[in-house]
């Protein structure tokens, strides 16, 4: 990789992981607020597996997923971040880990969960990258192996957060949603169309997903470049 490309990748990582690189920033505080709201959204039931998705691409769901994983780990939780976007994975770029072995290898029994997870520079945060992109992502994510993996992960981690593809693009998020304790939907101010957000919500609800709330991303407020707002459904 050329020096210029490495520099751009490093800068991208710093922007993506602002909860780690600038924990005292207003944006990092917003992520902690989202974390708190998630925890209070289901008082009677334990939230251990959380899906983060969006209606369409480039709405900030992967950045949101990564920072939520960081702030939960900063709270002292043992966190596993799973890149279940088996079409356009990004977690290994964000955390600068290898992606030769990952989720797809575990689901096809080529590796165990313990062999596939990576440590990160954030204490108490581990990542399971996507692994090689398979020809049948939806089938793998809806398999008994995926359910078994989540059950195993629940025994080893306090919180499991899954980054999934956009709802309107493919069925992957819907397939996973009824196996998770809750779903967070990310929308982008000025980008996400209202009808698209409503359709995504309807599709998730038809899959019997428990929607915890919505994160409004890229809303400019005063001098802050980004603003994250969490609202219940």
Beta strands, then each sheet from edge to edge (+ up, - down):
strand 1: 49-54
strand 2: 79-83
strand 3: 118-119
strand 4: 125-128
strand 5: 159-163
strand 6: 182-188
strand 7: 211-217
strand 8: 229-231
sheet 1: 3+ 4- 2- 5- 1- 6- 7- 8+
end
